[in-house]
Amino acid sequence: MQALVLGAEGPAVEEREPPRPDDEAVIRLSVGGVCATDLELCRGYMGFRGVLGHEFVGVVEASPDPRWIGRRVVGEINAACGRCATCRAGRPTHCPRRTVLGIQGRDGAFAERFTLPVRNLHAVPDGVMDEAAVFVEPLAAALRILDQVHVRPTDRVVVLGLGRLGQLCARVLALTGAQVTGVARSAAKRALLPAGIDAVAANDADGLPPADLVVDTTGAASGLALATARVRPGGTLVLKTTVHEAEAVQPTGWVIDEITVVGSRCGPFAPALRLLASGAVDPTPLITARYALADGLDALERAGEPGSLKVLLRP
């Protein structure tokens, strides 16, 4: 089978043996989505080696539970051990023994076939097309904010960065009735925001009034500094991406203004699927390009271009 593999010399499309059915489901890829994390892995993040990809829609071809065979699925990316104290406490996404699809210790979904534990699978409703369902993982990550923070309809919310994840965060937060403003340098990305969400250029963000909640999806030191400046005293700052520059972290203002800082990562798949099925969120305008898996290197290059949002792969 073909697979997009990250090796010591960088990514390459290779021929590999298909996975053998064992105690996990074997999934045939229908559509995969290139994520910013995939691009970071190619730059050395996590030291990962193996098949890339963690955003996918596929069909189960083999499973220890035959009820899943033939079903169209998406899947949670963290494969927890299920036995340690962290798992037993209900925090499997933080299992110290976990593998992570296409990110840590487990081959990913950019292959004609791959495996995941059955407990990670979620059936895709019939009315949700593949090109919408492939957004479930990042949409769930956006919903994680609502798991962690009580957002009121009267709140003022600012989302910094309107890339793949920032667009979805803005859409999810707007469902609360809060006043949501998206901030980005790119006019094209600002134009993608649906009606009801305000858009402001990054150069004009200093003029925004202090917000109850600021969500930083920029992954940049300048974004973290702007997020700190725009949150009101006693407000909440949600970090959806990591910033690697040590000098970017200046917690003095967080202490003085009593800011609540929340790290936010993976989220719930079931409500993400419900939002897609109801039409409350339509992520398909974020699709930039579609490629065959055989052209995976071109897909990665396109995904890294300025202005690119979601690039899809099909076998």
N, C-alpha and C positions, 0 to 999 in steps of 0.2 A: 504494500500500500504506500501511497505518498504521504509525507509528513513534513511540516515546516519545523526544522530542528535547529536549536541554538547550540553550537559547539564552541570549542576553544577558538576557532578562527572566525566565529560569527555565525549568523543564520544561513541556512541552506535548505533547499527542498531535496529530500532524500527518499529513497525506497527503503521501507522497513517491513519486518514481519508483522502481521496483524497481531493484536493482543489475543491471548488464549482465554476462553471463558474459565473463570475460577469462582471465587466467592463474590465477584462484583458483576455489575451489568456491563455488557459490551454495547457501545452506542455508535451508530453510524452517523457521521456528521452531515447535517443538512446545510447549516449556515454558521459561520464563526464571525466574531467581531473583534477587530484589532483595538486594543486598549492602550492608554498611555503607559501602563505598567509593562506591557509587552516591549514597548520601545525602550523603557528604562532597563529592562532585563538585558536587552541587546547591548546596552552601554555598560553592563557589568553589575547592575543592581542585584543583590542577593547571591551573586555567584552561581546563578542557575545554569544547568546544562540539561538539555532534553527537548522534548516537543513543546513548543510554545502554545499559548492560547487558553483562556478560561471563560470567555463569553461564547455561548453556543446554543444552538437548537439541534436536536438529533432524534433519531429513532432507535429504540432499544431492539437489538438483534438477538441478544442472549442475556439471561438473567437467572440467578438462583431462585427468584420469585417469578414464576412464569406469567403472572398477571401483568407484568410490565412489558412483555415481549410485544413488539409492534406498536407501542405507544410513542407518541411524540413528546419529548421531554426537554426541560432545561435542568440544570443541576447546581446545587450549592458547591462552592469550590473548596471548602475546608473539609478534609476527610479526617475526622477526629477518631481517637482510639475507642472512645465510649466507655473506658474503664477507669481512667484516672480520677483524682479528686476534682479536678476542674470540670471534666465532663459530667461527673455525677452531680455537681453543683449547678448544672444547667448552662455552662459556658463553653460549649464545644468549639466555638470559633477561636477560643484562646487555649485549646488543648496543647500542652507543651510537646506532645508526640504527633501532632497533626502533620499531614502532608497537604499541600495546596496545589490544586490543578494548574499545571503549567507555570508554577511559580516556585514551589519548594518541594523537592523530593518526590514529585509525581509528574509523569508525562502529561501534557496538556491536550487540548481539543483540536488543534490545527493538524489533524490527521484524518484519514478516511474513517478510521475506527479508533476508539479509546475506551477507557473504563472509568467507572465511578461506583462507589457503594450505592446500593439500592436506596438506602435511607437518605441519600443526598438528592434524589430525583423528585421532580415536580412535573406532573402532567400539564401540557399546554392545552388550554381550552380550544375547542374546535374553531371558534370565531376569531382567534388571534393568529395572524399570519406569521410566518417564520421571520420576516424582516422586522417585525415588531417584537416578537418573543426573544430575539437575540439580545435585546436591551434589558432583559429581566435582571441580570446581575448588577449592572450599574444603577438601574432604577431602584432595586432593593437597597443598594448602598445609599441612595438619596433618601429613601424612607427610613433608614436607620436614624437619621436626625430626629424624626418625630418619635422614635422609641426613646431617645435620650433627653430631649428638650421639650417642655410644654410650650408650644407656640400658640399664642392667643390671636383671635381675629383682629384685635386692636394693636398688635405688635407691628413695629417697623422692622423689616428684614432686608439685609443687603447680602447679595451673593457676589463674591469677587471671582472673576474668571468665568467665561461662558464657553468653555470647551465642552467636551463630551459629557463630563460629570456635572459641571456647573449648570448646563442647560437643564438637565434632569432635576437637579436640586431646586432650581428656580420654579419649575413646573410643580413639583411636589409641594413646596412650601406655599405656593399660591393657593392650593386647595384648602388651606386652613382659613382663608379669608384675610390673612395678614397682608399688609402693604409690602409687596416684594419689589426690590430694585435690583436688576442685574448690571454689573459693571464689567466692561471689557474694552480693550484697545480697539478691537476689530469692529467696524461698523457692520460688516456682513453678519457677524455672530450676534450682535445686538439686534439686528433685524429679524433673526430667527425666533426671538422671544414671542410667545403668543400674546394676544390681546389681554390686557389686565395686568401685565407685568411691565413695570417701568424699565427703561434702558438708559444708562448714563455712560459716557466715555470715561475711560480711566483717568484721563487728564483733568476731568471735571469732578472727580469723586470727592475731592477735598471740600467741595461745597455742599455735600450731603449732610443733613442733620444727623446727630448721633442715633444709632440704631439699637433696638433691644437685642437683636441677634444678628451677628455677622458670620457668614459661612465663607471660609477661604478655600477655594479650589485651585489656586494659582500654582502652588508648588514653588513659589519664588519668594526670596527674602523681601522684595519690595511689596508683594501681596500681603505677607504677614505683618509688615509694618503698617500698611494701609488699614488692614483689618483691625489692628490694635488702636489705631487713631480714630476709627469710625464707630466703634462700639461705645455705648454710653456707660457711665459709671454704674456698676451693679449689673451690667448686661452679660451676654453670653457670646463667646467666640468658639465656633466649631471649626476644627481643622480636618478637612477631608483629604488633604494631601500632605506629604512630608516635605520639609525644607532642610537641605543638607548643610547649609552654611551656618556654622556655629554662631557667628556674630548676628545672625538674623533673630535669634531668640533673645528678647529683651524683656524679661518678666517684671521689671520694676513697675511699669504702668499697670500691669495686671494686678499687682499687690495694692498699689495706691488706690486704684479705682475699683477694687474688689470684683474683678472680672472672673467669671466662671469660664474656664478653658476646657473644652471637650474634644478629645480625640474620637474620631468616628470612622468606622471601616465598613465591614460587611453588614448587610441588612436582610430583612425578611422577604422571601420569595413569594409567598402566598398572596399578600396584599399587592405586590407588584403585578402579579398575573391578573388580579381582580381589576386593577386600574386599567390595564391594557384591554381586558375583555369588555369593560364598560365604556371604553373610549375616553375616559377622564384624562388620560395622558396618551398623546400620540407622538412617539419618538421618531417616526420614519422621516420627517423633514431633516433630521440630523445626518442622514446617510449621504456621504460624500461620493463614494465610489464602490464598485463591486469588482472583485477579481476572482479568477480561478485559483485553487490551491496551488496548482503548478506555477503560478505567477506570484507566489507568496513574497518573494523579495521585493517585487514592484509594489505590492500592497503595503509592506512595511515602510518603504520609502515614501509612498503617497501619504500614509498616515502621519508621518513626521513632518510633512510640509506645512508651512504657516497657513492657517485658514481651514485646514482639514479637520473634520470632525470624526464621523464613524465610517471606517472602511470595512467592508464585508468580504469574507472568503467563502467560496463554495468548492466542494470537490469537483 
